Amino acid sequence: MTADYAALGQSAAGVVRGTTGVWLACLSARAHSLLGDGEATRTAIQQAEDARAATESDDLDAFGGIMTFPLPRQLYYVAEATVQLGEDAALGESQSEAAVAAYRDASEDDWAFGDEAGAQTDLALARIARGEIEGAVEAVRPVLDLPVERRNFGIVSSAQRVHAALHRDGRRGAGAAADLREEIEAFTATPTSVLVR
């Protein structure tokens, strides 16, 4: 259904030159990756790149904030789609590294702690898929170090995806993987309701 809505948005925004077109293509890529449709995911990623190349700032971009779709967020969505698709862990890792680096260097206007955390957990997931548990620990460390008040639903869900990947990987009782699973369990133990005051 999300893929259908993204397609409707893309058709309605066909002549839009602002970053909304990039955003819609990236949403489409993420939705198709969850459906396991590699061809549609790759097509949407290419559409996002094409839309970025043709971008001209418009009235929504002028508002800034959530109304614009900066390059770091595009890199994050592309990495997430690739990692979720699961066809190429090496590509997912390199795309996630690019997204993490983009957020590290982002201007204040382009930075979002939740998206940065998502890029870091995607990097951890790609490294788990490649069997690089120590690298996954390094990737997710900044997320696990977030203060309690920043552990929103999206970040907790991302950490839980890393936990699930470690479980699927069959390394439940082995060294660094077991330690990371325990740390994620502690990280996600605080209910979201405690965070809302």
CORHU-V740923 format. One record per run of one state. SS is the DSSP state (hx for helix, st for strand, lp for the rest). FROM is the first residue (numbers start at 0). LEN is the number of residues. If there is no record, write none. Layout:
# CORHU-V740923
ss = {SS	SS}
from = {FROM	FROM}
len = {LEN	LEN}
This chain:
# CORHU-V740923
ss = {lp	hx	lp	hx	lp	hx	lp	hx	lp	hx	lp	hx	lp	hx	lp	hx	lp	hx	lp	hx	lp	hx	lp	hx	lp	hx	lp}
from = {0	1	12	19	34	37	53	58	63	64	67	70	85	88	104	112	129	132	144	147	150	152	168	174	187	191	195}
len = {1	11	7	15	3	16	5	5	1	3	3	15	3	16	8	17	3	12	3	3	2	16	6	13	4	4	2}
